[in-house]
Amino acid sequence: MLKKIKLRTKFYSLLVVYACSLMLFFACSTDNLAKNHSFHSAKSAAFTYVGRFDFSDKNGPKVWAPGAYIKVDFHGSYCAIKIKDENKFYTHYNYIHVVIDDTIIRRFKLSKTDNTIVIGKNFSQQKHHLTICKDTESDIGFIQFEGVYCRKISKVKKHAVIEFIGDSITCGNGSDLSRIDCKDGKWFDQHNAFMSYGAILARRLKREWMLSSVSGIGLTRSCCGNELTMPQCYQYLTFKPSSQIYPIWKEHPDLVCVTLGQNDGLQKKPLYVSSYLKFLTLLRKTHPKAQFVLCTSPMAKEKLRNHLKDCIQKVVRIAKNRGEQKLEMFAYSKTYGKGCLSHPTVEEHLKIAQELFNFIKAKNLIQLN
């Protein structure tokens, strides 16, 4: 059971029931009730997709990126979803979050390539809001959404988007210890993008979220077997140059938060600053109207935190002297790292989101609803 943390919205107060909602979902290969309900294909205009989806197969959009999600309203007492897993290396299955009406919340692992997941059989006959979110990151492989069984579906409004660019912290890596301890399972069993600080913050601000993040990635150098840096992979659908370029400019985020540097470590300041300025030029070209916030790493210890703060302050100063206006620097107040391999836990992600929320509100960086 998650520790109850006082937050202002109904959604956050209901996180305390997170573990209790697990029994309300059922995973199965076939379901007789599905035959008595209409199947609504993923190509229906009623579905809203947020994140780096590949629509080359309109009947089954694929997505690799963590935190990408589908939302729709379904009507009636019954709903089931059809979703495929790449089953990468024949051993890796993605985790997903399924949320109903912002109150019934479940994170679970897909168990095979073809999955039919019965959301529920005894809901009220009214309209219900459904969100399906990919919890694991791109290296675990894609999920392919095929559609839902229910009486009917209707479209949900899409809000303005906040993009979060970062590394494993932004992915939600190592954060969720509710089912499998750090010493057990595979390295991605504790991934929880839905409860990462970015997704939490976006919901708090009544925005959509988009996580452009890869574990081990850096600005000037990466770690953990990752040979690419964020400037080298940012534009691509799967964060690999072997994939197609994703038209990320179409998302039109009104706020972009960049949280890199943990994997760069104590890089030489001139190199780090010049690399950041170059990346910032690419981001501004991609998002000409967005407000940017350049953040230190919430996982960094004091020495690295101060180093990143000095570098980012210089980046902001130079960029503003060059004419950049919608740019701010934010430094986290402490180190968050009680999860796996010193990553922040879900509870710590809530605190990280709160720090960033306070900064955004104090600076009046976006209009709050």
Secondary structure, 3 states (H helix, E strand, C coil): CCCCCCCCCHHHHHHHHCHHHHHHCEEECCCHHHHCCEEEECCCCCCEEECCEECCCCCCCEECCCCCEEEEEEECCCEEEEEEECCECCCECCEEEEEECCCEEEEEECCCCEEEEEEECCCCCCEEEEEEEECCCHHHCCEEEEEEEECEEECCCCCCEEEEEECHHHHCCCCCCCCCCCCCCCCCCCCCCCCCHHHHHHHHCCCEEEEEECCCCCCCCCCCCCCCCHHHHCCECCCCCCCCECCHHHHCCCEEEEECCCCCCCCCHHHHHHHHHHHHHHHHHHCCCCEEEEECCCCCCHHHHHHHHHHHHHHHHHHHHCCCCCEEEECCCCCCCCCHHHCCCHHHHHHHHHHHHHHHHHHCCCCCC
